[in-house]
Amino acid sequence: MDAVRLELAIELAVVLLAPPLYQYYLWHKGKTTPAQLRKTLQIFAPLYLLVLAAMAVVFSR
């Protein structure tokens, strides 16, 4: 893996980790409910699975 792909993978990981970290922060501070967390999980889980599958294909080359 060259440096450009490594940098892009790190940047993508940071961008993808932002929503779950923010939801954790809101849950920790008591500003969200478990129902809202489940709703967010249902929205983001398929997206994360698709992105991980795409990354596996791209970085396996």
N, C-alpha and C positions, 0 to 999 in steps of 0.2 A: 504494500500500500504506500503510495507516494504521499508527500507532505500535503498536497492540495486536497486529496481525498480525506486525509486524516483531519485537516482543519475543517472541512465541510461537515464531516461526521460529528465533530465536537460542537460546532455551531448549531447543527440540527438538534443534537441532544439537549443543548441549553434551551433552545426555543420550545422543544416538546416538553421539557420538564417544568416550564413556567406555569401552565394552568394547574397541574396537580399540586405543585408547591403552594400556589395561591389558595387553592381550595383547602389544603391542610391548614394554612394560616387562618383562613376564615373559620374553619371548624375549631381550631385551637382557641381562638378568641371568642367563640360562642356566637358568631354572626351568621351562621348557616345551620340548617337542620339536616338530619340524616336523609330525609326525603330529597332535599336539593342535592346532596352528595351523590345519591344513587342516580338521580337524573343526569348529573354531569358525567358520571361514570358510564352510563349507557350511551352518551353522546361521544365521548372521547375514546372508549375502548376499541370500537371497530377502526377508528382512524389510526390509533397507535398500532394495531395489528397490521393494517395495510402498509403503514410506513416501515415497520420492522421487516415485513416480507420484501418490500421493494429494496430496502437497504441490504438485506441478505443477498438478493440477486445481484445488485450492483457491485457490492464489495467482494463477491465471490469470484469475480472475473479477474 
